[in-house]
């Protein structure tokens, strides 16, 4: 037996305990790293499947969710309860548009807003899936012909 720096005697038992303790620490670090990597992989897989499911939602689901967003974000304040438009916002139900007729155009207006008008940007407030749902609802309003609809503005959509 040898004497350690603190005056304690070195024996086989303390060496075995130190080796066992070191092994336990090493095993826990390896296990943690392995678990972290597998959980990260599962999270990425889950996110990918959720995004895939969002893109495959039926149009009806998007329209209903978009209608709820239209009401929740008070879009009706400028566009009317039925998309008929008013003094602040354009009619969303006719075949004309000031900013474009395609879903991508509508999504851009929702995200970025329209400078110089009451249409503010919602990019910071809405998730991409919600913007898509809101655009689907706006597109579903085309041709509905509500009462008291505002006169057409912009260019005719093809």
C-alpha distance (Angstrom), angle and dihedral (degrees) to the residues before:
residue distance angle dihedral
X1 . . .
X2 3.77 . .
X3 3.77 130.4 .
X4 3.79 118.3 -112.9
X5 3.81 123.9 -142.1
X6 3.79 92.5 -93.9
X7 3.75 95.8 51.8
X8 3.79 97.0 -101.7
X9 3.74 120.2 130.0
X10 3.81 117.6 -112.4
X11 3.77 112.4 -131.3
X12 3.76 137.8 164.0
X13 3.79 93.5 -96.7
X14 3.79 95.5 58.2
X15 3.81 90.6 46.7
X16 3.81 90.4 50.8
X17 3.81 91.2 48.5
X18 3.82 91.3 49.9
X19 3.80 91.5 49.6
X20 3.79 91.5 47.1
X21 3.81 91.6 48.3
X22 3.83 92.3 47.6
X23 3.79 90.5 48.5
X24 3.81 91.3 50.6
X25 3.81 91.2 51.8
X26 3.79 92.0 47.7
X27 3.80 91.2 48.0
X28 3.81 92.4 50.1
X29 3.83 92.2 49.8
X30 3.82 91.7 49.3
X31 3.82 91.2 46.4
X32 3.80 92.0 48.7
X33 3.81 92.2 50.1
X34 3.79 91.4 48.0
X35 3.81 92.7 47.9
X36 3.81 92.3 46.9
X37 3.80 92.2 52.0
X38 3.80 94.0 47.5
X39 3.83 92.4 46.8
X40 3.81 90.8 49.4
X41 3.79 89.3 51.8
X42 3.79 91.3 50.4
X43 3.81 90.9 48.7
X44 3.81 91.8 51.6
X45 3.81 90.5 47.5
X46 3.81 91.0 48.9
X47 3.80 91.7 48.6
X48 3.79 91.2 49.2
X49 3.78 92.0 50.4
X50 3.81 91.9 47.8
X51 3.81 91.3 51.3
X52 3.80 89.6 47.6
X53 3.80 90.6 50.9
X54 3.82 91.5 48.9
X55 3.79 90.9 55.3
X56 3.80 90.3 49.3
X57 3.80 97.2 50.9
X58 3.77 111.0 128.8
X59 3.78 113.7 -105.6
X60 3.80 89.9 -116.3
X61 3.81 90.5 59.3
X62 3.79 91.0 49.8
X63 3.79 91.3 48.4
X64 3.81 94.0 51.1
X65 3.80 92.8 46.1
X66 3.81 89.4 45.3
X67 3.80 90.6 52.2
X68 3.80 89.6 53.4
X69 3.81 89.9 50.5
X70 3.83 90.9 47.2
X71 3.80 87.6 58.3
X72 3.82 97.0 38.0
X73 3.81 93.8 51.5
X74 3.82 91.2 44.0
X75 3.81 93.6 -121.3
X76 3.80 85.8 152.7
X77 3.81 89.2 70.8
X78 3.82 88.9 75.6
X79 3.81 103.3 17.6
X80 3.82 100.4 39.2
X81 3.80 128.8 -115.7
X82 3.80 91.2 -77.6
X83 3.79 98.5 32.9
X84 3.83 91.8 -98.3
X85 3.81 93.4 133.8
X86 3.80 129.3 -132.3
X87 3.81 139.7 -155.6
X88 3.81 91.5 -54.5
X89 3.79 105.1 37.3
X90 3.79 137.8 37.4
X91 3.78 127.4 -107.1
X92 3.81 108.3 -92.7
X93 3.80 95.5 -169.2
X94 3.81 102.5 67.2
X95 3.81 129.9 77.1
X96 3.81 94.6 -103.4
X97 3.77 132.3 90.6
X98 3.77 138.0 -178.0
X99 3.81 94.8 -159.1
X100 3.81 106.0 32.4
X101 3.78 138.7 -65.3
X102 3.81 105.2 -121.7
X103 3.77 126.6 92.3
X104 3.81 89.8 -111.6
X105 3.83 90.2 54.6
X106 3.79 91.9 50.7
X107 3.80 91.5 47.0
X108 3.81 90.0 51.4
X109 3.82 91.2 52.2
X110 3.82 90.7 49.1
X111 3.80 92.3 47.8
X112 3.80 100.8 40.2
X113 3.81 103.0 23.9
X114 3.81 122.9 -144.7
X115 3.81 115.6 -80.2
X116 3.78 114.0 -128.6
X117 3.81 93.6 24.1
X118 3.80 137.0 82.0
X119 3.83 89.7 -100.8
X120 3.79 106.0 108.7
X121 3.81 126.6 -167.2
X122 3.80 115.1 -94.5
X123 3.81 96.5 -175.4
X124 3.81 92.6 109.6
X125 3.81 93.3 45.2
X126 3.80 102.4 44.5
X127 3.78 132.7 55.9
X128 3.82 116.9 -128.5
X129 3.82 90.5 -106.2
X130 3.81 90.3 53.4
X131 3.81 91.5 50.4
X132 3.81 88.3 52.4
X133 3.81 90.8 49.4
X134 3.80 92.3 49.1
X135 3.81 90.8 48.8
X136 3.82 89.6 50.2
X137 3.79 89.6 53.6
X138 3.82 92.4 48.6
X139 3.81 90.0 50.7
X140 3.81 90.1 49.4
X141 3.82 89.3 58.9
X142 3.83 92.6 63.7
X143 3.78 111.3 114.4
X144 3.81 96.7 9.3
X145 3.84 93.9 119.8
X146 3.82 101.8 -153.5
X147 3.81 121.6 -166.0
X148 3.80 116.6 -89.6
X149 3.80 93.4 19.4
X150 3.79 115.8 177.4
X151 3.82 116.3 -112.9
X152 3.80 117.2 -90.5
X153 3.81 117.8 -85.7
X154 3.77 131.0 -171.5
X155 3.77 127.8 10.9
X156 3.79 128.4 -28.6
X157 3.77 114.4 -99.6
X158 3.78 117.2 -124.7
